[in-house]
Structures are given as C-alpha cells and as structure tokens.
Amino acid sequence: MLQRTLARLPRPWRVAIDWIVTIAAAVGLVLAVKAWVVNPYRIPSSSMEPTLHCARPAPGCLARFSDRVLANRFIYRLRSPRRGEIIVFRAPAAAARAGCAERGDTFVKRLIGLPGERVREDARGAIWIDGRRLREPYVAQSRAGDGYRGRAWRVPAHEYFMVGDNRGDSCDSRAWGPVPRRNLIGDVFATYWPPGRISTNLLVAAGVVALLALVAAYVRRRRQPD
C-alpha cells in the first residue's frame, strides 16, 4: 500500500523520500555497528608503547598524534579471548581503588594470562605462565620496568590478566588484579588514524565494504522501473 501511495506523488517528492529513507537507514546502520560490532577508541597514555602510540608531550609518548583504533565488540560472543590479543575493557573497581582509573574508564591492554593460570614476573622482567617463559617480542627491553619483579599472581576462573606493553609505565593487572570476562568490550583489530599508522587489515575491510556497497547499488538500480 505504501508503494502505491508513493507512486501517486510527483517524482521530486519520491526522490526526496527515497534519499531520506536511505540516509536514515545508513545512520541507523552506523549506530547499530557502533553499539554491537565495532567501536573506535583513542590511545590516551604510553602504557602500550611502542605497539600503540600516544601523543607528545605526554610522558613516555613517541608520536605527534595518538593512535585511533577499532575494537571488535562482537568477537567474544563467538569465541573466548586469546593470549596476546590487545583488548579494550572497562576498568574494574579495583583499578579505581588503586588510583589508576575513575568509574567508567576504559583501558587498552594486552591479555597475557588466561583463567586458572599462574603468572609470574621474574627478576629480569620476563613473564612466566605456569612455569614457562612467555615470548614477548612486542616488549622493548628499555621499557620492561622493575616495579613488579619477583611477583606472582593466580588468575581466577572467568577472569583475565591484562598488562601494558610498556611495562615500566603501565598500571595494569599487576597492580589491581585480573579483569572479569563481563568487563571485556572487544579485541583491537585495526588502527585507523593517523594515516601513516593505518592497518593493512583495515584497508582490506574497507575494500570489502566498498565492493558490497557497489553490488548493493547495482542490484537496487536494476530493480528500479524505467
């Protein structure tokens, strides 16, 4: 019935309504994607240097601009978090009590300890998981730090041990304990800003989206009456 009603309208009106519906659908899609699939975040501190940059003149930052990253908010509905992933999560209450965060803050750290594991930092700053040394090529020796050397932690069930790559300047699970699964927001899968830091997988994803948009536009055009 709606189509018959629109067919009686003058063509300029039909075109305007078509554009309004298209724009509304696009806005709705963007909001849905942001809420449930992908969300952008800015790196505010040097805790993940040199993997993810923050901007000078903040202490320990290496770049002129902070990295902007995208987190996949849907991935952990399909599978469990994996060691080595960089994860966005809501700071647990213990982080606020330790003076590292305020209520509602989000952190970006690397997952190194899984539920049930024993994590230890030795006298040289190396991390050991259940008695086996963890290989960490992303940690620069100059940023290993020494504040937690000789300490050990047990990761409870359904919780994860998060640590910054910049071990000497990261307030993380070593200070306030593991992060509950319910606090995890998503896996960081791409850097989208600044231009020189854009991730290859983001370019691939953008190409796929552009191709799908072209296919959808072609199909829609083919279905329109002359």
C-alpha positions as a Python dict, from the first residue, in 0.01 Angstrom:
ca = {
    (1, 'M'): (0, 0, 0),
    (2, 'L'): (288, 234, 79),
    (3, 'Q'): (434, 179, -266),
    (4, 'R'): (100, 265, -432),
    (5, 'T'): (78, 583, -222),
    (6, 'L'): (432, 688, -315),
    (7, 'A'): (365, 614, -682),
    (8, 'R'): (98, 887, -687),
    (9, 'L'): (344, 1153, -563),
    (10, 'P'): (536, 1378, -803),
    (11, 'R'): (880, 1247, -897),
    (12, 'P'): (1074, 1515, -697),
    (13, 'W'): (883, 1405, -385),
    (14, 'R'): (958, 1039, -450),
    (15, 'V'): (1329, 1116, -495),
    (16, 'A'): (1338, 1323, -174),
    (17, 'I'): (1166, 1050, 26),
    (18, 'D'): (1399, 789, -121),
    (19, 'W'): (1701, 993, -11),
    (20, 'I'): (1557, 1046, 339),
    (21, 'V'): (1494, 675, 382),
    (22, 'T'): (1842, 590, 251),
    (23, 'I'): (2014, 838, 485),
    (24, 'A'): (1807, 723, 785),
    (25, 'A'): (1895, 361, 711),
    (26, 'A'): (2265, 450, 681),
    (27, 'V'): (2261, 639, 1013),
    (28, 'G'): (2077, 352, 1179),
    (29, 'L'): (2331, 105, 1043),
    (30, 'V'): (2625, 313, 1170),
    (31, 'L'): (2470, 339, 1517),
    (32, 'A'): (2398, -34, 1525),
    (33, 'V'): (2752, -118, 1416),
    (34, 'K'): (2897, 115, 1681),
    (35, 'A'): (2677, -34, 1954),
    (36, 'W'): (2720, -402, 1876),
    (37, 'V'): (3001, -465, 1626),
    (38, 'V'): (3283, -207, 1602),
    (39, 'N'): (3371, 95, 1813),
    (40, 'P'): (3659, 348, 1787),
    (41, 'Y'): (3896, 432, 2073),
    (42, 'R'): (4188, 671, 2123),
    (43, 'I'): (4512, 568, 2295),
    (44, 'P'): (4547, 824, 2579),
    (45, 'S'): (4865, 709, 2756),
    (46, 'S'): (5200, 544, 2694),
    (47, 'S'): (5106, 211, 2856),
    (48, 'M'): (5103, 32, 2516),
    (49, 'E'): (5413, 196, 2365),
    (50, 'P'): (5572, 117, 2126),
    (51, 'T'): (5289, -102, 1990),
    (52, 'L'): (5025, 172, 2012),
    (53, 'H'): (5133, 535, 2024),
    (54, 'C'): (5011, 824, 2232),
    (55, 'A'): (5089, 1188, 2157),
    (56, 'R'): (5371, 1402, 2288),
    (57, 'P'): (5423, 1590, 2516),
    (58, 'A'): (5250, 1337, 2744),
    (59, 'P'): (5512, 1136, 2940),
    (60, 'G'): (5655, 839, 2751),
    (61, 'C'): (5466, 906, 2426),
    (62, 'L'): (5652, 857, 2097),
    (63, 'A'): (5427, 1023, 1837),
    (64, 'R'): (5278, 1358, 1740),
    (65, 'F'): (4928, 1209, 1731),
    (66, 'S'): (4758, 942, 1940),
    (67, 'D'): (4665, 621, 1761),
    (68, 'R'): (4296, 567, 1698),
    (69, 'V'): (4195, 201, 1699),
    (70, 'L'): (3889, -9, 1623),
    (71, 'A'): (3766, -279, 1858),
    (72, 'N'): (3551, -572, 1753),
    (73, 'R'): (3269, -571, 2010),
    (74, 'F'): (3110, -889, 1875),
    (75, 'I'): (3403, -1131, 1862),
    (76, 'Y'): (3383, -1254, 2222),
    (77, 'R'): (3023, -1360, 2170),
    (78, 'L'): (3162, -1617, 1925),
    (79, 'R'): (3482, -1731, 2098),
    (80, 'S'): (3694, -1690, 2409),
    (81, 'P'): (3967, -1425, 2439),
    (82, 'R'): (4314, -1541, 2333),
    (83, 'R'): (4655, -1476, 2482),
    (84, 'G'): (4841, -1194, 2308),
    (85, 'E'): (4531, -1005, 2194),
    (86, 'I'): (4508, -632, 2262),
    (87, 'I'): (4173, -579, 2433),
    (88, 'V'): (3954, -284, 2526),
    (89, 'F'): (3783, -333, 2860),
    (90, 'R'): (3603, -145, 3133),
    (91, 'A'): (3833, -77, 3427),
    (92, 'P'): (3738, -298, 3724),
    (93, 'A'): (3658, -142, 4060),
    (94, 'A'): (3999, -247, 4191),
    (95, 'A'): (4169, -22, 3933),
    (96, 'A'): (3987, 280, 4074),
    (97, 'R'): (4082, 181, 4428),
    (98, 'A'): (4446, 158, 4316),
    (99, 'G'): (4427, 513, 4180),
    (100, 'C'): (4465, 401, 3817),
    (101, 'A'): (4118, 486, 3686),
    (102, 'E'): (3786, 650, 3750),
    (103, 'R'): (3448, 484, 3737),
    (104, 'G'): (3351, 412, 3374),
    (105, 'D'): (3705, 442, 3232),
    (106, 'T'): (3815, 210, 2953),
    (107, 'F'): (4161, 59, 2923),
    (108, 'V'): (4355, -89, 2632),
    (109, 'K'): (4597, -364, 2740),
    (110, 'R'): (4737, -696, 2619),
    (111, 'L'): (4597, -1023, 2750),
    (112, 'I'): (4879, -1243, 2882),
    (113, 'G'): (4715, -1462, 3149),
    (114, 'L'): (4413, -1691, 3098),
    (115, 'P'): (4172, -1825, 3363),
    (116, 'G'): (4337, -2070, 3603),
    (117, 'E'): (4695, -1983, 3508),
    (118, 'R'): (4977, -1868, 3732),
    (119, 'V'): (5153, -1554, 3607),
    (120, 'R'): (5497, -1459, 3735),
    (121, 'E'): (5734, -1172, 3655),
    (122, 'D'): (6093, -1273, 3719),
    (123, 'A'): (6388, -1067, 3839),
    (124, 'R'): (6472, -963, 3480),
    (125, 'G'): (6117, -851, 3398),
    (126, 'A'): (6026, -1157, 3189),
    (127, 'I'): (5677, -1307, 3222),
    (128, 'W'): (5629, -1677, 3301),
    (129, 'I'): (5299, -1864, 3258),
    (130, 'D'): (5266, -2187, 3460),
    (131, 'G'): (5645, -2221, 3470),
    (132, 'R'): (5706, -2150, 3100),
    (133, 'R'): (5854, -1822, 2982),
    (134, 'L'): (5624, -1617, 2760),
    (135, 'R'): (5780, -1495, 2437),
    (136, 'E'): (5700, -1123, 2407),
    (137, 'P'): (5864, -956, 2104),
    (138, 'Y'): (5634, -655, 2148),
    (139, 'V'): (5802, -551, 2476),
    (140, 'A'): (6108, -326, 2437),
    (141, 'Q'): (6381, -409, 2688),
    (142, 'S'): (6418, -41, 2773),
    (143, 'R'): (6051, -36, 2880),
    (144, 'A'): (6047, -357, 3085),
    (145, 'G'): (6027, -177, 3420),
    (146, 'D'): (6111, -321, 3760),
    (147, 'G'): (5817, -241, 3988),
    (148, 'Y'): (5672, -593, 3998),
    (149, 'R'): (5976, -814, 3951),
    (150, 'G'): (5963, -1128, 4161),
    (151, 'R'): (5582, -1111, 4200),
    (152, 'A'): (5333, -1385, 4106),
    (153, 'W'): (4956, -1393, 4058),
    (154, 'R'): (4691, -1663, 4016),
    (155, 'V'): (4419, -1584, 3759),
    (156, 'P'): (4071, -1688, 3884),
    (157, 'A'): (3811, -1860, 3667),
    (158, 'H'): (3634, -1632, 3416),
    (159, 'E'): (3898, -1360, 3460),
    (160, 'Y'): (4195, -1241, 3252),
    (161, 'F'): (4535, -1092, 3332),
    (162, 'M'): (4594, -769, 3135),
    (163, 'V'): (4931, -595, 3108),
    (164, 'G'): (5055, -298, 2905),
    (165, 'D'): (5345, -347, 2661),
    (166, 'N'): (5523, -54, 2824),
    (167, 'R'): (5582, -245, 3148),
    (168, 'G'): (5761, 39, 3321),
    (169, 'D'): (5469, 282, 3276),
    (170, 'S'): (5152, 73, 3286),
    (171, 'C'): (4900, 50, 3568),
    (172, 'D'): (4752, -292, 3497),
    (173, 'S'): (4660, -631, 3643),
    (174, 'R'): (4992, -642, 3827),
    (175, 'A'): (4865, -351, 4039),
    (176, 'W'): (4493, -427, 4072),
    (177, 'G'): (4438, -788, 3967),
    (178, 'P'): (4266, -974, 3681),
    (179, 'V'): (3973, -844, 3475),
    (180, 'P'): (3634, -1023, 3483),
    (181, 'R'): (3508, -1156, 3149),
    (182, 'R'): (3199, -933, 3171),
    (183, 'N'): (3425, -623, 3159),
    (184, 'L'): (3576, -709, 2821),
    (185, 'I'): (3450, -489, 2536),
    (186, 'G'): (3639, -618, 2236),
    (187, 'D'): (3956, -710, 2052),
    (188, 'V'): (4157, -429, 1889),
    (189, 'F'): (4188, -536, 1525),
    (190, 'A'): (4297, -220, 1339),
    (191, 'T'): (4449, 127, 1365),
    (192, 'Y'): (4267, 386, 1153),
    (193, 'W'): (4449, 710, 1248),
    (194, 'P'): (4690, 880, 1184),
    (195, 'P'): (4719, 795, 811),
    (196, 'G'): (5073, 662, 841),
    (197, 'R'): (4957, 408, 1102),
    (198, 'I'): (4656, 265, 917),
    (199, 'S'): (4649, -114, 947),
    (200, 'T'): (4656, -337, 640),
    (201, 'N'): (4355, -536, 760),
    (202, 'L'): (4155, -212, 783),
    (203, 'L'): (4229, -138, 417),
    (204, 'V'): (4116, -490, 325),
    (205, 'A'): (3796, -450, 528),
    (206, 'A'): (3726, -111, 368),
    (207, 'G'): (3772, -264, 23),
    (208, 'V'): (3525, -542, 103),
    (209, 'V'): (3268, -292, 234),
    (210, 'A'): (3309, -72, -75),
    (211, 'L'): (3262, -374, -302),
    (212, 'L'): (2947, -482, -118),
    (213, 'A'): (2811, -125, -140),
    (214, 'L'): (2870, -119, -517),
    (215, 'V'): (2697, -456, -558),
    (216, 'A'): (2400, -339, -349),
    (217, 'A'): (2372, -16, -551),
    (218, 'Y'): (2386, -212, -878),
    (219, 'V'): (2116, -456, -765),
    (220, 'R'): (1894, -173, -646),
    (221, 'R'): (1936, 16, -972),
    (222, 'R'): (1848, -296, -1174),
    (223, 'R'): (1528, -338, -976),
    (224, 'Q'): (1408, 19, -1027),
    (225, 'P'): (1146, 62, -1302),
    (226, 'D'): (1238, 275, -1604),
}
